Amino acid sequence: MKRRLCELIVVGLVVGCGGDARLEMSAADALLVTADQMAVTLQEYHEEVSAYDDSRESEVVSAFVARVQADPDDPVALDSHVADFKAALRKIRADRATEFTRRGAAMDNVDVLREVARGLQKLAIESLTLQDEMRRYLMGWIETRQRANVAVEGAGE
């Protein structure tokens, strides 16, 4: 779905731009800057969340140790502390997995932006080639017409 949306955006840009290579290159540059900034932001967020999860793990371990030390001779309490400890670790691991999945999906979006930018760059380069070809064709046509007009004018003298 994301890929299809990006394809539609590219088609819309190309049709709307009329093959203007400068506009296509500018759009590609803007998308690349956006993708790069998104990637940096996602990395910073990932590092912050990882540090927070690490501190949560440390706090959970400290709390578990304190509880075990408080009830060393109570098997029922120890079982409860172990169950709470495992539940807390599962929650932290689940949060890490969720963040990892979300980060992956967001990085897929970054990849899509970069892919669209590469497509726009390619279109811009192809547009330049077409413009150059059209320019050569028109210049050749004008020169041919001018030679033909000179020949007609020269023959009439």
C-alpha positions as CSV (number, residue, x, y, z in Angstrom):
1,M,0.0,0.0,0.0
2,K,2.8,2.4,0.9
3,R,4.7,1.6,-2.3
4,R,1.5,2.2,-4.4
5,L,1.0,5.6,-2.6
6,C,4.5,6.6,-3.4
7,E,4.2,5.5,-7.0
8,L,1.1,7.7,-7.3
9,I,3.0,10.6,-5.7
10,V,5.8,10.2,-8.2
11,V,3.4,10.1,-11.1
12,G,1.6,13.1,-9.8
13,L,4.9,15.0,-9.4
14,V,6.0,14.0,-12.9
15,V,2.7,14.9,-14.6
16,G,2.4,18.1,-12.6
17,C,6.0,19.1,-13.2
18,G,5.9,18.5,-16.9
19,G,9.3,16.9,-16.8
20,D,11.1,19.9,-15.2
21,A,14.4,18.3,-14.2
22,R,15.2,21.2,-11.7
23,L,11.9,20.7,-9.9
24,E,12.3,16.9,-9.9
25,M,15.9,17.2,-8.5
26,S,14.7,19.7,-5.8
27,A,11.9,17.4,-4.8
28,A,14.3,14.5,-4.6
29,D,16.7,16.5,-2.5
30,A,13.9,17.5,-0.2
31,L,12.8,13.9,0.2
32,L,16.4,12.7,0.9
33,V,16.8,15.4,3.6
34,T,13.5,14.4,5.1
35,A,14.5,10.7,5.0
36,D,17.9,11.4,6.6
37,Q,16.3,13.5,9.3
38,M,13.7,10.9,10.0
39,A,16.4,8.2,10.3
40,V,18.4,10.4,12.7
41,T,15.3,11.1,14.8
42,L,14.3,7.4,14.8
43,Q,17.9,6.4,15.9
44,E,17.8,9.0,18.7
45,Y,14.4,7.8,19.9
46,H,15.6,4.2,19.8
47,E,18.6,5.0,21.9
48,E,16.5,6.9,24.4
49,V,13.9,4.1,24.7
50,S,16.7,1.5,25.0
51,A,18.3,3.5,27.8
52,Y,15.0,3.9,29.6
53,D,14.3,0.1,29.2
54,D,17.8,-0.6,30.6
55,S,17.1,1.6,33.6
56,R,13.7,-0.1,34.1
57,E,15.5,-3.5,34.1
58,S,18.0,-2.3,36.6
59,E,15.2,-1.0,38.9
60,V,13.3,-4.3,38.5
61,V,16.4,-6.3,39.5
62,S,17.1,-4.0,42.5
63,A,13.5,-4.3,43.6
64,F,13.6,-8.1,43.3
65,V,16.8,-8.3,45.3
66,A,15.4,-6.1,48.0
67,R,12.2,-8.2,48.2
68,V,14.1,-11.4,48.4
69,Q,16.3,-10.0,51.1
70,A,13.3,-8.9,53.0
71,D,11.6,-12.3,52.9
72,P,14.4,-14.9,52.7
73,D,12.6,-17.5,54.8
74,D,9.1,-17.1,53.4
75,P,8.6,-19.5,50.4
76,V,5.2,-18.1,49.5
77,A,6.5,-14.6,49.5
78,L,9.6,-15.7,47.5
79,D,7.4,-17.4,44.9
80,S,5.3,-14.2,44.6
81,H,8.5,-12.1,44.2
82,V,9.8,-14.4,41.5
83,A,6.4,-14.2,39.6
84,D,6.4,-10.4,39.9
85,F,10.0,-10.3,38.7
86,K,9.3,-12.5,35.7
87,A,6.1,-10.5,34.8
88,A,8.1,-7.2,35.0
89,L,10.8,-8.6,32.7
90,R,8.2,-9.9,30.3
91,K,6.6,-6.4,30.1
92,I,10.0,-4.7,29.5
93,R,10.8,-7.3,26.8
94,A,7.4,-6.8,25.2
95,D,8.0,-3.1,25.2
96,R,11.3,-3.5,23.6
97,A,9.8,-5.8,20.9
98,T,7.0,-3.3,20.2
99,E,9.5,-0.4,19.9
100,F,11.7,-2.6,17.6
101,T,8.7,-3.4,15.4
102,R,7.6,0.3,15.2
103,R,11.1,1.4,14.5
104,G,11.3,-1.1,11.7
105,A,8.0,0.1,10.2
106,A,9.2,3.7,10.4
107,M,12.5,2.8,8.8
108,D,10.5,1.2,6.0
109,N,9.0,4.6,5.5
110,V,12.4,6.1,5.4
111,D,13.4,3.6,2.7
112,V,10.3,4.4,0.7
113,L,11.2,8.1,0.8
114,R,14.7,7.3,-0.4
115,E,13.3,5.1,-3.2
116,V,11.0,7.8,-4.4
117,A,13.8,10.3,-4.3
118,R,16.0,8.0,-6.4
119,G,13.1,7.6,-8.8
120,L,12.8,11.4,-9.1
121,Q,16.5,11.8,-9.6
122,K,16.4,9.2,-12.4
123,L,13.4,11.0,-14.0
124,A,15.3,14.3,-13.7
125,I,18.3,12.9,-15.4
126,E,16.1,11.4,-18.1
127,S,14.3,14.7,-18.5
128,L,17.7,16.4,-18.9
129,T,18.5,13.9,-21.6
130,L,15.2,14.5,-23.4
131,Q,15.6,18.2,-23.1
132,D,19.1,18.0,-24.5
133,E,17.8,15.8,-27.4
134,M,14.9,18.2,-28.1
135,R,17.3,21.2,-28.0
136,R,19.6,19.5,-30.5
137,Y,16.7,18.5,-32.7
138,L,15.2,22.0,-32.7
139,M,18.6,23.6,-33.3
140,G,19.2,21.3,-36.2
141,W,15.7,22.0,-37.6
142,I,16.2,25.8,-37.3
143,E,19.6,25.5,-39.1
144,T,18.1,23.3,-41.8
145,R,15.3,25.9,-42.3
146,Q,17.7,28.7,-42.4
147,R,19.9,26.9,-45.0
148,A,16.8,26.2,-47.0
149,N,15.7,29.8,-46.9
150,V,19.2,31.0,-47.9
151,A,19.2,28.5,-50.8
152,V,15.7,29.7,-51.9
153,E,16.7,33.4,-51.6
154,G,20.0,32.7,-53.4
155,A,18.3,30.9,-56.2
156,G,15.9,33.9,-56.7
157,E,18.7,36.4,-57.4
